[in-house]
């Protein structure tokens, strides 16, 4: 006879547990992002668009969606977005164009207020 277990909401997530066991390393990406993607000598929106362009090059769709969402929140214009897509296409050729199309679709979803545009985000914790 198998026992059905229910998920208890007071249990730590795997990330929270690993963060407790490895506090100096786990969570480091979040700390790096907070520092790297802030407004400084270069505006945060351009850093996020650069990260999106790199995400297109490495073909990471969750990252593409996450960086587009963050860049939109920082106020990117469609013209700025398109210019960064052009860089990605130039660097990757035909595959870059295919992944730029995915990024453009995600941008359209994001700017239209489609919640599904942010469902698949990279490293959400």
Secondary structure, DSSP 8 states (H G I E B T S, - for coil): --------TTS--HHHHHHHHSTTTTTHHHHHHHHHTSSSSS-HHHHHHHHHHHHHHHT-HHHHHHHHHHHHHTT--HHHHHHHHHHHHHHHHHHHHHHHHHHHHHHHHHHTT-GGGGTS-TT--
